[in-house]
């Protein structure tokens, strides 16, 4: 797959899709991309030097070296971290590697719009080792020979400059339209939910279960895959379980899920105790690479079975929020729901009972809405300059 051409074509087709009457009113643009999707480019002309490393691609060859330089349990101590990808590429000893620059997916797409090579944001840069608390790269990273490839880092939603003149002319954007630093897709989805106070949380019920909680305190623990993103003066603490909608899809069709859900009484607790996983292995809230899926015994009634699975996933979600609190995060007070699971009202009511917290469907769940809020932030800051 030619990801580079595909992503570039998609970006420009999205600009083309904006109605011409709207384009003339656009004052600011930002976007989000998958965290740890990594580009290595020629710093002179922006030429892509190798196939992009995708977000879920692991580089176990680099992990021992990264673990030897990074603090214990640091976010970069995972084979799929951006830093492991950088080290793996560096160790192939490509000619002229010193003149390269690293960018994340969102950084690269935004570079196509503003033309300033080597700019990132502190959400995307977290997995390459950037410390958003001190707003700098740590000394253990800067002392490495590949540190010169690291991008300059700004806060998400910071104006990087004007949209390229050629693009303003091609698409009919205003002369003063700016381009702002972006963020990761999961952060953008959180921003979209407008959960702005400490104790507010967003559970994303997609193929997996991911939770993010706004906290006054930073919490990081690589054992559980827990790490904190900075959000202005607060911290977005998150963890992701391997349970979730993918398991439900293995067992039920969409039509069955809708029909069977209607027969569930969400106020009655299920006595069934499962740990729904597609395959062995869990990281959060239990760190056990060998944890086996538990989906038996299966009752004769499909309604009871689905009820038991819904309730079991809700218990795992509850354990997740409890673990974040034990690790030092602000206690969750209210949960917004995003992802496909947000459409199921019965499941929301089951989760509300199990969590003992108000659980609501987020009004906005699209990451693109969160990215547009960053563009708005940048436009406001720019107008105050």
N, C-alpha and C positions, 0 to 999 in steps of 0.2 A: 504494500500500500504506500503510495506517495503522499504521506501525511502533510508535508510542507506545502505542496501545490493545492491539496484538498482544503487545508485550513485557510490558506490565502484566498482561494476562490470563494469559500464560504463567507469570509469576512466582507469581501467586496460585493457579493450577491446580497448580503444583508443591508449594506449601505444603499444598494440599488432598490431594495424593497421598501425603503422609507419613502412615502409619497413626496413628490417634488414640492408640494405646498408646505409640507412639514419640515423638509430639509432646510429651507431658508430661515427657520425659526430655531434650529439646533444651536445651542451656545456651548455645549460641552459633551464630550464622549468619553466613556470608560468601558471596560469589559472585564470579565472574569475568565479564568482558565483553570484546567485541572492542576492541582498542586503536584509538584515534583515531575511534571512533564518538562523535559530539559533539552535545550538547544545549545550546541557549541558552534560559534560563528567566527568568521574572520573579522577581527575588530576594525580592519581598514574599510572593507566594503560590505560587510554583513553576509557574505557567502556562507551557506550552511556547510559545515565541515564533515558532518556525519549524520546518519539517520537520527531523528529525535529519539531520546529515551522516553518511552511512555510512562505515565504516572505509576502503573502497577508493575513495571519491569524491574526485576531485582538484579543486583550486581554483587553476588556473594563473594566474588573474587576480591572486591575492595573492602569488604566489611572488617577483616582483621586489622587492616591499616587504619581505617577510620576509628575503630574502637581503641586503638593504641594511642591516638592523639586527643580524642574527645573525652569529656568528663563521663563518668559512669552513668548509664541510663539516659544519655542525652538523646534528643529527637533524631539526630543524624545517625544513631547507632541502629539502623535498620537497612537491610540490603536495598530497599527501594527508595531510600532518601536521595535527595539531589546530590548531596556530597559524595555518596558512594558512586553515583553515576559519573560525577566529575573525576574522581580518583581512578575509576575503571578506565575512562577515556584517556586520562593523562598517562597512565601506565602502558598504553599501547605505543607510546613514544612516537607520535605522529610528527612529521617535520614541521617546524615553525609553530609548535604548540604554544610557545610563550606569547604569540601575538593573537591568540584567540580570546573570545569573551563568552561567558555563560549567560544565557537568558532562559527564563521560564516561558511557557506557552503564552500566557497573557502579555508578558513583556515584549515578546517577539511580534505578536499581532499589533500591539500598540506602537511598536517601532515602525511598522509599515505605515502607520498613520501620522506620526510626528517626526520621524527621521533622526531622533537622537539615540544613538546606539549605546547600550550599557546602562539602562535605567530599569530598576525593579521596585517592588514595594515590600514592606516588612512582613506581610502575610505570606507571599510566595517565597521570600528569601529565608523563612524560618528553617526549612528542611535542608538548606545548604550550610546552616550554622550561624546565621545572623542572630544577634541578640537584640530583640526589640525593646528590652528594658533599658539597656545602656545605649541603644541606638547606634550600635557599632558591631563590627565583626570581632570576635574574641581573639586574644593574642595567640592562642594555640592554633587557630586557623590562619591568621595572618603570617605566621612563621613558616607556612608550607610553600613550596615552590610554585604551586598552582594558584596561590591566592590572588595573583595579578589578573586572573580571569574573572574574578568576582565582580558583579555589577554594583553600581552606586544604588543606594536604597533610600526611598522616600516613604512617607506615610501614604496609605491607600487614599485615592481621591485628591492627590496633589497635582496641580497643573504642571505638565512637562513642557508645554509650549503650544504653539498654534498648530492646527491641522495643516498638513503640507499644502502649499499653494496649488499644486497640480490636482490634488484631490478636491480642494474647495471649488476649483473651476469645473472639474469633471462632474461632480455631483450636485453642485449648486449650494454648498454650505456657506454660511456667512464668513466674511473675512476675519472676524474675531472669534471664530469657533476654536475652542481649546481641546486638547487631549489630556486626560488625567491618568495617573497610575491606577492600576486595577487591583484585583485581589484573587483569591481562590474561589472555586465554585461553591464549596460548602459555606464559606464565610459570606459570600454574596447571597446565598439562600437564607442564611441567618439574618442578614441585614434586611432582606425583603420582608421578613416576619415582623419587623419593627419592635423587636423585644429589646428595649433600651435600658432597662433598670437591672441592677444586680439581683439575682434570684430568678430572673426570667430565663426560661430555657426553651430550646426547640428540639423536638425529637423528629428525626426524619425516618419515616417508615417506607423505605424503598425495598430493593432486593435484600439489603441488610438493614440493621437498626443502628443509627448514629445519633448520639445525643451531644448537644452543645449547651453550655450553661454560662451565663454572664456572671462574672465573679470579680470581687475587689482584689482577690489574691491570685497570683499565678501558681499553677500546679503543673508539674511535669513528672511523668514516671513511665519510662520506656517499657518497663515490664508489662504494663497493661495497655501500652499504646496510647497513653494519656499525655496530651501536650496542650499548651496554651498559646493562643494567638492574641496579639495585642489588638484591642479596639479602643482607640483614643486613650483614655486614662483608665480603662478597665481591661479585664482579661476574659477571653472566650475559651473556656476549658472544654475539651471534647474527648470522647471515646467512641469506638465503633465495635459492635458485636457482629459476629457472623450469622446470627439468627436474623429472621426478617421475612420479607415477602417472597423471596426466591424459594423458600421451603414450602410456603403455602401453594405456590404455583406448581410445585412437583406433585402436590396431593389433590388439588382442586382446580377446576376451570374458573374463569371469571364469573360465568353464569352461576355455577354452584356456590361460589363465595357469596354472591349477592343474595341468592335464594335462601341458603342455609342461615346466613346472618340474621335474616328477618325473623327466624324462629328462636333465636337466642334471647334469654332473659339476662340482660347485663348486670342486674342487681343481685343475681344469685351466683355465689362463688362456685367454681368448678373444682371438683376433688382430684382431677387428673393432674399429674405432675410430669411435664415433659421438658426436654431441652432441645428445641427444634433447630437442627443444623443440617446443611446439605451434605457435609462430610466431616470427618474428625478434625478437631482443632478449634480452639477459642482463645481470644486474647483479652477481651473486656466483656463483662466485669470479672471474669475468671481467666487467669493467665495459665492455660494448659493446652499445649500443642497437640495433646493426645486425647482431649475430651471427646468422647463418642456421642453422636446424636442419640437422643432418647425420644422416641415417638410411639412407644408401646407402653401399656396395652392399648389396643385400638377398640373402643366400644362399638357395639353394633350400630348405634345411631351416629350418622355423620354430623348431625347438629351438635351432639355432645362432644364429638371428636374435635370439631372446629372450635367450639367453645373452650375446650381444654388447651388447644394450641394458642388461641388468642390470649388466654389468661396466663399461660406459661411465658409467652413473649413479654407480656406486661410485667411479670415478676422479674424477668431479666432486666428490663428497663428500670424498674425500681431499684434493683441491686446496683445498677450503673450509677444512678443519682446518689445512692447511699455511699458508694465507693468514692465518688468525687468529693462528697462532704468529708469523709474520713481522711482523704488526702489533703484537706485544708481549704477546699473551695467554698464559696458562699452557698448556703443551703437553698435548694430549689424551692420556689414559692408558687410558680405557675408555669405550665408547659403548653407551648404551641406545637401543633402537629403539621408537618409537611410530608410530601411524598404521597405515593399511591394509597397508603394506609389511612391518610387523612379523610378519604372519601367514605370510610366505613364508620357510621355513627355508633353502631353497637360496640365496636372495638374501642372507640373513644370513651364510651361510658364505662366499659370494663376497666380500661386503663385508669380512669379517674378514680374508680373505687379502689383498685389495687395500689395506686400511687398515693392515694389520700391527698391529692392536689387538684386544683382546677385544671382541666385539660380542654383546650380549644383547638379548632382548626385555624391555622394561620390564614388571614385574608389573602395575603400574597405569598406564594411559595416559589415563584420562578426566580432563579438566580439572576436572570437578566434585569429584573426589577431592582434587586439589590445593587447591581452594577450601575444602574441609572441613578440610584440614590447617591453613589459615590461621585458620579459626574455632576450631580446637583451640588454636592458639598464643594467640589472643586470650583464650580462656577461661582458660588457664593464667595469663596475665599478670593477668587480672582477679581471679583467686582469690588472687593474691599481694599485691594492693593493700591 
